[in-house]
């Protein structure tokens, strides 16, 4: 992978903290299994903070973000939303474990550019309200 800049921590719904390296949009990546986040920097109380726009996972980061970037719908949506960086972390090669990390983060961060919405937790009482 190209030289990374800062590290960013994001917390999943489970409470697990995940460390990501931040790359600029021109970065090229190695063929490693990864969880990645398309994001942008936003000012919060005068301090620039990362905002997750899209959370994804890949068996090969090179295939997903270099070779097939042009066909990645999440990348296109994130660019329209003002994406300024790509954050990535090496993840297990096991598909289920990688997907579990991606889901944990997506359910906590609720990124605006993921096509699949985060399910809303409902109680039985919600179904009886009129």
The first five atom37 places (N, CA, C, CB, O) and aatype in JSON, in Angstrom:
{
  "aatype": [20, 20, 20, 20, 20, 20, 20, 20, 20, 20, 20, 20, 20, 20, 20, 20, 20, 20, 20, 20, 20, 20, 20, 20, 20, 20, 20, 20, 20, 20, 20, 20, 20, 20, 20, 20, 20, 20, 20, 20, 20, 20, 20, 20, 20, 20, 20, 20, 20, 20, 20, 20, 20, 20, 20, 20, 20, 20, 20, 20, 20, 20, 20, 20, 20, 20, 20, 20, 20, 20, 20, 20, 20, 20, 20, 20, 20, 20, 20, 20, 20, 20, 20, 20, 20, 20, 20, 20, 20, 20, 20, 20, 20, 20, 20, 20, 20, 20, 20, 20, 20, 20, 20, 20, 20, 20, 20, 20, 20, 20, 20, 20, 20, 20, 20, 20, 20, 20, 20, 20, 20, 20, 20, 20, 20, 20, 20, 20, 20, 20],
  "atom_mask": [
    [1, 1, 1, 1, 1],
    [1, 1, 1, 1, 1],
    [1, 1, 1, 1, 1],
    [1, 1, 1, 1, 1],
    [1, 1, 1, 1, 1],
    [1, 1, 1, 1, 1],
    [1, 1, 1, 1, 1],
    [1, 1, 1, 1, 1],
    [1, 1, 1, 1, 1],
    [1, 1, 1, 1, 1],
    [1, 1, 1, 1, 1],
    [1, 1, 1, 1, 1],
    [1, 1, 1, 1, 1],
    [1, 1, 1, 1, 1],
    [1, 1, 1, 1, 1],
    [1, 1, 1, 1, 1],
    [1, 1, 1, 1, 1],
    [1, 1, 1, 1, 1],
    [1, 1, 1, 1, 1],
    [1, 1, 1, 1, 1],
    [1, 1, 1, 1, 1],
    [1, 1, 1, 1, 1],
    [1, 1, 1, 1, 1],
    [1, 1, 1, 1, 1],
    [1, 1, 1, 1, 1],
    [1, 1, 1, 1, 1],
    [1, 1, 1, 1, 1],
    [1, 1, 1, 1, 1],
    [1, 1, 1, 1, 1],
    [1, 1, 1, 1, 1],
    [1, 1, 1, 1, 1],
    [1, 1, 1, 1, 1],
    [1, 1, 1, 1, 1],
    [1, 1, 1, 1, 1],
    [1, 1, 1, 1, 1],
    [1, 1, 1, 1, 1],
    [1, 1, 1, 1, 1],
    [1, 1, 1, 1, 1],
    [1, 1, 1, 1, 1],
    [1, 1, 1, 1, 1],
    [1, 1, 1, 1, 1],
    [1, 1, 1, 1, 1],
    [1, 1, 1, 1, 1],
    [1, 1, 1, 1, 1],
    [1, 1, 1, 1, 1],
    [1, 1, 1, 1, 1],
    [1, 1, 1, 1, 1],
    [1, 1, 1, 1, 1],
    [1, 1, 1, 1, 1],
    [1, 1, 1, 1, 1],
    [1, 1, 1, 1, 1],
    [1, 1, 1, 1, 1],
    [1, 1, 1, 1, 1],
    [1, 1, 1, 1, 1],
    [1, 1, 1, 1, 1],
    [1, 1, 1, 1, 1],
    [1, 1, 1, 1, 1],
    [1, 1, 1, 1, 1],
    [1, 1, 1, 1, 1],
    [1, 1, 1, 1, 1],
    [1, 1, 1, 1, 1],
    [1, 1, 1, 1, 1],
    [1, 1, 1, 1, 1],
    [1, 1, 1, 1, 1],
    [1, 1, 1, 1, 1],
    [1, 1, 1, 1, 1],
    [1, 1, 1, 1, 1],
    [1, 1, 1, 1, 1],
    [1, 1, 1, 1, 1],
    [1, 1, 1, 1, 1],
    [1, 1, 1, 1, 1],
    [1, 1, 1, 1, 1],
    [1, 1, 1, 1, 1],
    [1, 1, 1, 1, 1],
    [1, 1, 1, 1, 1],
    [1, 1, 1, 1, 1],
    [1, 1, 1, 1, 1],
    [1, 1, 1, 1, 1],
    [1, 1, 1, 1, 1],
    [1, 1, 1, 1, 1],
    [1, 1, 1, 1, 1],
    [1, 1, 1, 1, 1],
    [1, 1, 1, 1, 1],
    [1, 1, 1, 1, 1],
    [1, 1, 1, 1, 1],
    [1, 1, 1, 1, 1],
    [1, 1, 1, 1, 1],
    [1, 1, 1, 1, 1],
    [1, 1, 1, 1, 1],
    [1, 1, 1, 1, 1],
    [1, 1, 1, 1, 1],
    [1, 1, 1, 1, 1],
    [1, 1, 1, 1, 1],
    [1, 1, 1, 1, 1],
    [1, 1, 1, 1, 1],
    [1, 1, 1, 1, 1],
    [1, 1, 1, 1, 1],
    [1, 1, 1, 1, 1],
    [1, 1, 1, 1, 1],
    [1, 1, 1, 1, 1],
    [1, 1, 1, 1, 1],
    [1, 1, 1, 1, 1],
    [1, 1, 1, 1, 1],
    [1, 1, 1, 1, 1],
    [1, 1, 1, 1, 1],
    [1, 1, 1, 1, 1],
    [1, 1, 1, 1, 1],
    [1, 1, 1, 1, 1],
    [1, 1, 1, 1, 1],
    [1, 1, 1, 1, 1],
    [1, 1, 1, 1, 1],
    [1, 1, 1, 1, 1],
    [1, 1, 1, 1, 1],
    [1, 1, 1, 1, 1],
    [1, 1, 1, 1, 1],
    [1, 1, 1, 1, 1],
    [1, 1, 1, 1, 1],
    [1, 1, 1, 1, 1],
    [1, 1, 1, 1, 1],
    [1, 1, 1, 1, 1],
    [1, 1, 1, 1, 1],
    [1, 1, 1, 1, 1],
    [1, 1, 1, 1, 1],
    [1, 1, 1, 1, 1],
    [1, 1, 1, 1, 1],
    [1, 1, 1, 1, 1],
    [1, 1, 1, 1, 1],
    [1, 1, 1, 1, 1],
    [1, 1, 1, 1, 1],
    [1, 1, 1, 1, 1]
  ],
  "atom_positions": [
    [[0.84, -1.17, 0.0], [0.0, 0.0, 0.0], [0.89, 1.23, 0.0], [-0.96, 0.0, 1.21], [2.04, 1.17, 0.42]],
    [[0.36, 2.33, -0.46], [1.12, 3.56, -0.45], [1.24, 4.07, 0.98], [0.46, 4.61, -1.35], [0.59, 3.56, 1.89]],
    [[2.06, 5.07, 1.15], [2.3, 5.61, 2.49], [1.01, 6.14, 3.1], [3.35, 6.71, 2.45], [0.3, 6.93, 2.48]],
    [[0.72, 5.71, 4.31], [-0.47, 6.17, 4.98], [-0.17, 7.42, 5.8], [-1.04, 5.08, 5.87], [0.99, 7.71, 6.11]],
    [[-1.2, 8.13, 6.13], [-1.08, 9.3, 6.99], [-1.55, 8.92, 8.38], [-1.88, 10.5, 6.43], [-1.07, 7.92, 8.93]],
    [[-2.47, 9.66, 8.98], [-2.83, 9.35, 10.37], [-3.56, 8.02, 10.54], [-3.68, 10.46, 10.94], [-4.01, 7.4, 9.58]],
    [[-3.65, 7.64, 11.77], [-4.48, 6.5, 12.12], [-5.78, 7.05, 12.71], [-3.75, 5.54, 13.13], [-5.78, 8.07, 13.4]],
    [[-6.88, 6.35, 12.43], [-8.19, 6.74, 12.94], [-8.81, 5.53, 13.6], [-9.1, 7.3, 11.8], [-8.73, 4.42, 13.07]],
    [[-9.41, 5.72, 14.74], [-10.12, 4.64, 15.42], [-11.62, 4.85, 15.27], [-9.73, 4.57, 16.91], [-12.13, 5.95, 15.47]],
    [[-12.31, 3.78, 14.9], [-13.76, 3.78, 14.88], [-14.24, 2.65, 15.77], [-14.31, 3.64, 13.42], [-13.63, 1.59, 15.83]],
    [[-15.35, 2.9, 16.46], [-15.91, 1.91, 17.36], [-17.15, 1.29, 16.73], [-16.26, 2.54, 18.72], [-18.0, 1.99, 16.19]],
    [[-17.23, -0.02, 16.79], [-18.39, -0.74, 16.25], [-19.52, -0.79, 17.25], [-18.0, -2.14, 15.83], [-19.36, -0.37, 18.4]],
    [[-20.64, -1.29, 16.84], [-21.82, -1.42, 17.7], [-21.51, -2.3, 18.91], [-23.0, -2.0, 16.9], [-22.09, -2.1, 19.98]],
    [[-20.62, -3.25, 18.74], [-20.24, -4.16, 19.83], [-19.39, -3.49, 20.9], [-19.49, -5.34, 19.26], [-19.2, -4.04, 21.98]],
    [[-18.89, -2.29, 20.6], [-17.97, -1.61, 21.51], [-16.51, -1.85, 21.17], [-18.23, -2.05, 22.93], [-15.63, -1.24, 21.77]],
    [[-16.25, -2.72, 20.21], [-14.89, -2.99, 19.77], [-14.34, -1.78, 19.02], [-14.83, -4.25, 18.88], [-15.02, -1.21, 18.17]],
    [[-13.11, -1.4, 19.34], [-12.45, -0.28, 18.67], [-11.55, -0.85, 17.57], [-11.62, 0.59, 19.68], [-10.75, -1.75, 17.82]],
    [[-11.71, -0.31, 16.37], [-10.94, -0.76, 15.21], [-10.03, 0.37, 14.75], [-11.87, -1.22, 14.06], [-10.47, 1.51, 14.57]],
    [[-8.75, 0.06, 14.56], [-7.77, 1.04, 14.12], [-7.61, 0.95, 12.61], [-6.41, 0.82, 14.82], [-7.43, -0.13, 12.05]],
    [[-7.67, 2.1, 11.94], [-7.53, 2.18, 10.49], [-6.4, 3.14, 10.14], [-8.85, 2.63, 9.83], [-6.16, 4.11, 10.85]],
    [[-5.71, 2.86, 9.05], [-4.76, 3.81, 8.48], [-5.51, 4.62, 7.43], [-3.52, 3.08, 7.87], [-6.38, 4.11, 6.74]],
    [[-5.15, 5.89, 7.32], [-5.83, 6.81, 6.4], [-4.94, 7.06, 5.19], [-6.19, 8.15, 7.12], [-3.75, 7.35, 5.32]],
    [[-5.54, 6.95, 4.0], [-4.83, 7.13, 2.74], [-5.52, 8.19, 1.91], [-4.74, 5.8, 1.96], [-6.72, 8.41, 2.04]],
    [[-4.75, 8.85, 1.04], [-5.4, 9.81, 0.14], [-6.08, 9.04, -0.99], [-4.37, 10.84, -0.44], [-5.88, 7.84, -1.14]],
    [[-6.88, 9.74, -1.77], [-7.7, 9.09, -2.79], [-6.9, 8.49, -3.95], [-8.69, 10.06, -3.34], [-7.43, 7.67, -4.7]],
    [[-5.65, 8.88, -4.09], [-4.83, 8.35, -5.18], [-4.05, 7.1, -4.76], [-3.87, 9.41, -5.67], [-3.24, 6.59, -5.54]],
    [[-4.28, 6.61, -3.55], [-3.53, 5.47, -3.03], [-3.74, 4.22, -3.88], [-3.94, 5.19, -1.58], [-4.8, 4.0, -4.46]],
    [[-2.7, 3.4, -3.93], [-2.8, 2.08, -4.53], [-2.6, 1.06, -3.42], [-1.75, 1.87, -5.7], [-1.82, 1.29, -2.49]],
    [[-3.31, -0.04, -3.51], [-3.33, -1.0, -2.42], [-2.82, -2.37, -2.85], [-4.73, -1.13, -1.87], [-2.85, -2.71, -4.03]],
    [[-2.36, -3.15, -1.87], [-1.9, -4.52, -2.08], [-3.1, -5.47, -2.04], [-0.84, -4.92, -1.02], [-4.17, -5.09, -1.55]],
    [[-2.95, -6.69, -2.54], [-4.05, -7.66, -2.53], [-4.19, -8.35, -1.17], [-3.84, -8.71, -3.63], [-3.91, -9.54, -1.04]],
    [[-4.61, -7.59, -0.17], [-4.79, -8.13, 1.17], [-6.27, -8.06, 1.57], [-3.92, -7.36, 2.2], [-6.98, -7.15, 1.13]],
    [[-6.74, -9.0, 2.38], [-8.12, -8.92, 2.87], [-8.23, -7.74, 3.82], [-8.54, -10.25, 3.58], [-7.37, -7.54, 4.68]],
    [[-9.28, -6.95, 3.66], [-9.38, -5.71, 4.42], [-10.82, -5.29, 4.67], [-8.66, -4.61, 3.7], [-11.75, -5.72, 3.99]],
    [[-10.97, -4.44, 5.65], [-12.18, -3.65, 5.85], [-11.75, -2.23, 5.54], [-12.79, -3.8, 7.33], [-10.67, -1.8, 5.94]],
    [[-12.6, -1.5, 4.82], [-12.23, -0.14, 4.42], [-13.39, 0.81, 4.63], [-11.78, -0.11, 2.94], [-14.55, 0.41, 4.68]],
    [[-13.05, 2.08, 4.76], [-14.05, 3.13, 4.95], [-13.72, 4.29, 4.03], [-14.09, 3.61, 6.44], [-12.58, 4.77, 3.99]],
    [[-14.71, 4.73, 3.28], [-14.58, 5.97, 2.51], [-15.08, 7.07, 3.45], [-15.41, 5.93, 1.14], [-16.16, 6.97, 4.02]],
    [[-14.28, 8.12, 3.6], [-14.67, 9.15, 4.57], [-14.3, 10.55, 4.14], [-14.06, 8.86, 5.88], [-13.71, 10.77, 3.09]],
    [[-14.65, 11.48, 4.99], [-14.3, 12.88, 4.8], [-14.04, 13.48, 6.17], [-15.42, 13.66, 4.04], [-14.5, 12.98, 7.19]],
    [[-13.28, 14.57, 6.16], [-12.99, 15.31, 7.38], [-14.04, 16.4, 7.54], [-11.55, 15.92, 7.36], [-14.32, 17.14, 6.59]],
    [[-14.62, 16.51, 8.72], [-15.64, 17.53, 8.99], [-15.26, 18.27, 10.27], [-17.06, 16.89, 9.11], [-14.72, 17.68, 11.21]],
    [[-15.54, 19.59, 10.31], [-15.24, 20.34, 11.53], [-16.29, 20.07, 12.61], [-15.17, 21.85, 11.23], [-17.49, 20.16, 12.36]],
    [[-15.82, 19.75, 13.82], [-16.69, 19.56, 14.97], [-16.08, 20.37, 16.11], [-16.84, 18.02, 15.35], [-15.02, 20.03, 16.62]],
    [[-16.78, 21.42, 16.5], [-16.27, 22.31, 17.56], [-14.85, 22.79, 17.27], [-16.3, 21.6, 18.91], [-14.0, 22.82, 18.16]],
    [[-14.6, 23.15, 16.03], [-13.3, 23.69, 15.64], [-12.21, 22.66, 15.41], [-12.85, 24.62, 16.67], [-11.07, 23.03, 15.12]],
    [[-12.53, 21.37, 15.52], [-11.55, 20.3, 15.33], [-12.02, 19.43, 14.16], [-11.37, 19.44, 16.63], [-13.19, 19.08, 14.08]],
    [[-11.1, 19.09, 13.27], [-11.45, 18.23, 12.13], [-11.56, 16.79, 12.6], [-10.4, 18.36, 10.99], [-10.62, 16.23, 13.18]],
    [[-12.72, 16.19, 12.34], [-12.99, 14.81, 12.75], [-13.34, 13.98, 11.51], [-14.14, 14.75, 13.8], [-13.9, 14.52, 10.55]],
    [[-13.03, 12.69, 11.53], [-13.39, 11.85, 10.39], [-14.86, 11.46, 10.45], [-12.53, 10.59, 10.36], [-15.4, 11.18, 11.51]],
    [[-15.49, 11.45, 9.29], [-16.87, 10.99, 9.15], [-16.88, 9.84, 8.15], [-17.83, 12.15, 8.69], [-16.36, 9.98, 7.04]],
    [[-17.45, 8.73, 8.52], [-17.54, 7.57, 7.64], [-18.71, 7.76, 6.69], [-17.7, 6.25, 8.45], [-19.84, 7.98, 7.12]],
    [[-18.43, 7.66, 5.39], [-19.47, 7.77, 4.37], [-19.9, 6.4, 3.85], [-18.98, 8.63, 3.21], [-21.05, 6.21, 3.46]],
    [[-18.96, 5.45, 3.84], [-19.23, 4.12, 3.32], [-18.3, 3.14, 4.03], [-19.03, 4.06, 1.77], [-17.11, 3.43, 4.2]],
    [[-18.83, 2.01, 4.45], [-18.02, 0.95, 5.07], [-18.15, -0.3, 4.2], [-18.49, 0.66, 6.55], [-19.25, -0.7, 3.84]],
    [[-17.02, -0.9, 3.86], [-17.02, -2.09, 3.05], [-15.93, -3.07, 3.46], [-16.86, -1.73, 1.6], [-15.11, -2.77, 4.32]],
    [[-15.95, -4.23, 2.84], [-14.92, -5.25, 3.08], [-14.57, -5.9, 1.76], [-15.4, -6.32, 4.13], [-15.37, -5.92, 0.83]],
    [[-13.35, -6.43, 1.69], [-12.89, -7.03, 0.45], [-11.9, -8.15, 0.73], [-12.25, -5.98, -0.46], [-11.09, -8.07, 1.66]],
    [[-11.97, -9.18, -0.08], [-10.99, -10.26, 0.0], [-9.63, -9.76, -0.49], [-11.45, -11.48, -0.84], [-8.59, -10.19, 0.0]],
    [[-9.67, -8.84, -1.46], [-8.45, -8.21, -1.99], [-8.69, -6.72, -2.14], [-8.03, -8.85, -3.36], [-9.49, -6.3, -2.98]],
    [[-8.03, -5.92, -1.34], [-8.19, -4.48, -1.42], [-7.74, -3.95, -2.78], [-7.41, -3.79, -0.29], [-8.3, -2.99, -3.3]],
    [[-6.71, -4.59, -3.34], [-6.25, -4.18, -4.66], [-7.35, -4.37, -5.71], [-4.99, -4.97, -5.05], [-7.61, -3.47, -6.51]],
    [[-7.98, -5.53, -5.72], [-9.05, -5.79, -6.69], [-10.23, -4.84, -6.49], [-9.53, -7.23, -6.58], [-10.77, -4.31, -7.46]],
    [[-10.61, -4.62, -5.26], [-11.81, -3.82, -4.98], [-11.6, -2.33, -5.21], [-12.25, -4.05, -3.56], [-12.46, -1.66, -5.77]],
    [[-10.44, -1.81, -4.78], [-10.25, -0.35, -4.8], [-9.31, 0.16, -5.87], [-9.76, 0.1, -3.49], [-9.27, 1.36, -6.14]],
    [[-8.55, -0.71, -6.49], [-7.69, -0.27, -7.59], [-8.28, -0.73, -8.92], [-6.25, -0.81, -7.42], [-8.7, 0.09, -9.74]],
    [[-8.3, -2.05, -9.14], [-8.74, -2.62, -10.4], [-10.21, -2.3, -10.69], [-8.54, -4.11, -10.38], [-10.55, -1.96, -11.83]],
    [[-11.08, -2.4, -9.69], [-12.53, -2.26, -9.91], [-13.12, -0.99, -9.3], [-13.24, -3.46, -9.34], [-14.33, -0.92, -9.09]],
    [[-12.3, -0.01, -9.02], [-12.78, 1.23, -8.41], [-13.85, 1.92, -9.25], [-11.62, 2.19, -8.18], [-14.83, 2.43, -8.71]],
    [[-13.68, 1.93, -10.57], [-14.62, 2.64, -11.46], [-16.02, 2.04, -11.41], [-14.1, 2.6, -12.89], [-17.0, 2.74, -11.68]],
    [[-16.14, 0.76, -11.07], [-17.45, 0.13, -11.01], [-18.0, 0.03, -9.59], [-17.38, -1.25, -11.63], [-19.05, -0.59, -9.37]],
    [[-17.32, 0.61, -8.62], [-17.73, 0.54, -7.21], [-18.77, 1.63, -6.94], [-16.49, 0.69, -6.25], [-18.43, 2.81, -6.85]],
    [[-20.05, 1.23, -6.8], [-21.12, 2.2, -6.58], [-20.94, 3.0, -5.3], [-22.46, 1.5, -6.55], [-21.24, 4.19, -5.26]],
    [[-20.45, 2.36, -4.24], [-20.2, 3.06, -2.98], [-19.15, 4.15, -3.13], [-19.77, 2.09, -1.9], [-19.26, 5.22, -2.53]],
    [[-18.13, 3.87, -3.95], [-17.09, 4.87, -4.22], [-17.71, 6.08, -4.93], [-15.94, 4.26, -5.08], [-17.41, 7.22, -4.59]],
    [[-18.56, 5.81, -5.92], [-19.21, 6.9, -6.65], [-20.08, 7.74, -5.72], [-20.06, 6.34, -7.82], [-20.03, 8.97, -5.77]],
    [[-20.88, 7.09, -4.87], [-21.73, 7.83, -3.93], [-20.9, 8.63, -2.95], [-22.65, 6.87, -3.17], [-21.24, 9.78, -2.64]],
    [[-19.82, 8.05, -2.46], [-18.96, 8.74, -1.49], [-18.27, 9.95, -2.14], [-17.91, 7.78, -0.92], [-18.12, 10.99, -1.5]],
    [[-17.85, 9.81, -3.38], [-17.25, 10.96, -4.08], [-18.24, 12.1, -4.19], [-16.76, 10.54, -5.49], [-17.89, 13.26, -3.97]],
    [[-19.49, 11.79, -4.52], [-20.52, 12.83, -4.61], [-20.8, 13.47, -3.25], [-21.82, 12.24, -5.18], [-21.2, 14.63, -3.18]],
    [[-20.58, 12.72, -2.18], [-20.81, 13.22, -0.82], [-19.6, 13.97, -0.25], [-21.16, 12.07, 0.09], [-19.65, 14.44, 0.88]],
    [[-18.52, 14.07, -1.04], [-17.36, 14.83, -0.59], [-16.24, 14.02, 0.05], [-17.8, 15.84, 0.37], [-15.51, 14.54, 0.89]],
    [[-16.11, 12.77, -0.34], [-15.05, 11.92, 0.21], [-13.68, 12.57, 0.04], [-15.06, 10.54, -0.46], [-13.37, 13.11, -1.03]],
    [[-12.86, 12.51, 1.1], [-11.51, 13.07, 1.04], [-10.43, 12.05, 1.37], [-11.4, 14.24, 1.99], [-9.24, 12.32, 1.18]],
    [[-10.83, 10.87, 1.86], [-9.83, 9.85, 2.19], [-10.43, 8.46, 2.16], [-9.22, 10.13, 3.57], [-11.64, 8.27, 2.17]],
    [[-9.52, 7.48, 2.12], [-9.87, 6.07, 2.26], [-9.13, 5.56, 3.5], [-9.49, 5.24, 0.97], [-7.92, 5.72, 3.61]],
    [[-9.86, 4.95, 4.41], [-9.24, 4.34, 5.58], [-9.32, 2.83, 5.4], [-9.95, 4.8, 6.93], [-10.33, 2.31, 4.92]],
    [[-8.27, 2.12, 5.77], [-8.25, 0.67, 5.58], [-7.49, -0.01, 6.71], [-7.63, 0.31, 4.23], [-6.59, 0.56, 7.32]],
    [[-7.9, -1.24, 6.97], [-7.19, -2.09, 7.94], [-7.18, -3.51, 7.41], [-7.85, -2.02, 9.36], [-8.16, -3.96, 6.82]],
    [[-6.1, -4.2, 7.63], [-6.02, -5.6, 7.25], [-7.0, -6.35, 8.14], [-4.55, -6.16, 7.4], [-7.11, -6.09, 9.34]],
    [[-7.72, -7.29, 7.54], [-8.75, -8.05, 8.25], [-8.53, -9.54, 8.0], [-10.18, -7.62, 7.8], [-7.73, -9.91, 7.14]],
    [[-9.24, -10.39, 8.74], [-9.08, -11.83, 8.53], [-9.41, -12.24, 7.1], [-9.97, -12.61, 9.49], [-10.25, -11.63, 6.45]],
    [[-8.73, -13.28, 6.61], [-9.02, -13.77, 5.26], [-10.33, -14.53, 5.23], [-7.88, -14.66, 4.76], [-10.91, -14.71, 4.16]],
    [[-10.82, -14.97, 6.38], [-12.1, -15.65, 6.48], [-13.23, -14.67, 6.17], [-12.29, -16.29, 7.88], [-13.36, -13.64, 6.85]],
    [[-14.04, -14.98, 5.15], [-15.11, -14.07, 4.72], [-16.06, -13.71, 5.85], [-15.89, -14.71, 3.59], [-16.43, -12.54, 5.99]],
    [[-16.47, -14.68, 6.66], [-17.44, -14.43, 7.73], [-16.88, -13.48, 8.78], [-17.86, -15.74, 8.38], [-17.6, -12.6, 9.26]],
    [[-15.62, -13.63, 9.15], [-15.01, -12.75, 10.15], [-14.88, -11.33, 9.61], [-13.63, -13.28, 10.57], [-15.13, -10.36, 10.33]],
    [[-14.49, -11.2, 8.37], [-14.34, -9.88, 7.75], [-15.7, -9.19, 7.65], [-13.7, -10.01, 6.35], [-15.82, -8.0, 7.94]],
    [[-16.71, -9.93, 7.24], [-18.06, -9.38, 7.15], [-18.59, -8.98, 8.52], [-19.0, -10.4, 6.5], [-19.31, -7.99, 8.64]],
    [[-18.24, -9.73, 9.55], [-18.68, -9.39, 10.91], [-18.11, -8.05, 11.36], [-18.26, -10.5, 11.91], [-18.81, -7.26, 11.99]],
    [[-16.86, -7.77, 11.03], [-16.25, -6.48, 11.37], [-16.94, -5.36, 10.59], [-14.73, -6.49, 11.07], [-17.27, -4.32, 11.15]],
    [[-17.14, -5.59, 9.29], [-17.8, -4.58, 8.45], [-19.2, -4.28, 8.98], [-17.87, -5.05, 6.98], [-19.6, -3.12, 9.05]],
    [[-19.95, -5.31, 9.34], [-21.32, -5.15, 9.84], [-21.32, -4.43, 11.18], [-22.01, -6.51, 9.96], [-22.16, -3.56, 11.42]],
    [[-20.4, -4.79, 12.06], [-20.29, -4.14, 13.37], [-20.09, -2.64, 13.21], [-19.13, -4.75, 14.18], [-20.74, -1.84, 13.88]],
    [[-19.19, -2.26, 12.31], [-18.93, -0.83, 12.07], [-20.11, -0.14, 11.37], [-17.66, -0.67, 11.22], [-20.5, 0.96, 11.75]],
    [[-20.65, -0.8, 10.37], [-21.75, -0.19, 9.61], [-22.96, 0.06, 10.49], [-22.14, -1.08, 8.42], [-23.63, 1.09, 10.35]],
    [[-23.25, -0.87, 11.4], [-24.41, -0.71, 12.27], [-24.21, 0.39, 13.31], [-24.71, -2.02, 12.96], [-25.19, 0.98, 13.78]],
    [[-22.99, 0.67, 13.68], [-22.72, 1.77, 14.62], [-22.62, 3.11, 13.88], [-21.42, 1.5, 15.4], [-23.19, 4.11, 14.32]],
    [[-21.89, 3.13, 12.76], [-21.61, 4.39, 12.07], [-22.75, 4.84, 11.16], [-20.34, 4.26, 11.25], [-22.9, 6.03, 10.88]],
    [[-23.56, 3.9, 10.7], [-24.69, 4.17, 9.79], [-24.27, 5.12, 8.67], [-25.87, 4.78, 10.58], [-24.84, 6.2, 8.52]],
    [[-23.27, 4.73, 7.87], [-22.75, 5.6, 6.82], [-23.79, 5.91, 5.74], [-21.53, 4.98, 6.19], [-24.52, 5.02, 5.3]],
    [[-23.84, 7.15, 5.33], [-24.87, 7.62, 4.41], [-24.77, 7.04, 3.0], [-24.81, 9.11, 4.33], [-25.76, 7.03, 2.27]],
    [[-23.61, 6.55, 2.6], [-23.42, 6.08, 1.22], [-23.53, 4.58, 1.05], [-22.09, 6.52, 0.73], [-23.41, 4.09, -0.07]],
    [[-23.77, 3.83, 2.12], [-24.02, 2.4, 1.97], [-25.42, 2.22, 1.42], [-23.85, 1.64, 3.33], [-26.37, 2.84, 1.9]],
    [[-25.57, 1.37, 0.41], [-26.87, 1.16, -0.22], [-27.83, 0.41, 0.7], [-26.71, 0.4, -1.52], [-29.04, 0.63, 0.65]],
    [[-27.28, -0.47, 1.53], [-28.11, -1.26, 2.43], [-28.27, -0.51, 3.75], [-27.49, -2.66, 2.67], [-27.28, -0.3, 4.46]],
    [[-29.5, -0.1, 4.09], [-29.68, 0.64, 5.33], [-29.45, -0.22, 6.56], [-31.08, 1.24, 5.38], [-29.59, -1.45, 6.51]],
    [[-29.11, 0.42, 7.65], [-28.93, -0.28, 8.91], [-30.32, -0.6, 9.45], [-28.09, 0.57, 9.93], [-31.17, 0.3, 9.52]],
    [[-30.58, -1.85, 9.83], [-31.91, -2.19, 10.34], [-32.22, -1.44, 11.63], [-32.02, -3.69, 10.57], [-31.34, -1.23, 12.48]],
    [[-33.47, -1.04, 11.76], [-33.93, -0.35, 12.97], [-34.39, -1.4, 13.95], [-35.08, 0.68, 12.65], [-35.16, -2.29, 13.61]],
    [[-33.9, -1.29, 15.19], [-34.33, -2.24, 16.22], [-35.72, -1.81, 16.7], [-33.31, -2.31, 17.41], [-35.93, -0.66, 17.07]],
    [[-36.63, -2.75, 16.7], [-38.0, -2.46, 17.13], [-38.38, -3.42, 18.25], [-38.99, -2.59, 15.93], [-37.91, -4.55, 18.34]],
    [[-39.25, -2.92, 19.09], [-39.78, -3.77, 20.15], [-41.16, -4.25, 19.73], [-39.84, -3.01, 21.51], [-41.74, -3.73, 18.77]],
    [[-41.69, -5.21, 20.43], [-43.02, -5.71, 20.13], [-44.05, -4.59, 20.25], [-43.38, -6.87, 21.05], [-45.01, -4.55, 19.48]],
    [[-43.87, -3.69, 21.2], [-44.79, -2.57, 21.4], [-44.87, -1.68, 20.16], [-44.38, -1.74, 22.61], [-45.92, -1.1, 19.89]],
    [[-43.77, -1.55, 19.39], [-43.77, -0.72, 18.18], [-44.78, -1.21, 17.16], [-42.38, -0.69, 17.57], [-45.34, -0.4, 16.41]],
    [[-45.03, -2.51, 17.11], [-45.95, -3.06, 16.14], [-47.42, -2.84, 16.51], [-45.69, -4.54, 15.97], [-48.3, -2.98, 15.67]],
    [[-47.68, -2.5, 17.77], [-49.05, -2.29, 18.23], [-49.41, -0.81, 18.29], [-49.25, -2.93, 19.59], [-50.56, -0.48, 18.6]],
    [[-48.48, 0.08, 18.02], [-48.77, 1.51, 18.02], [-49.53, 1.89, 16.76], [-47.48, 2.34, 18.12], [-49.31, 1.32, 15.69]],
    [[-50.41, 2.84, 16.89], [-51.17, 3.3, 15.72], [-50.81, 4.7, 15.37], [-52.66, 3.2, 15.96], [-51.35, 5.25, 14.41]]
  ]
}
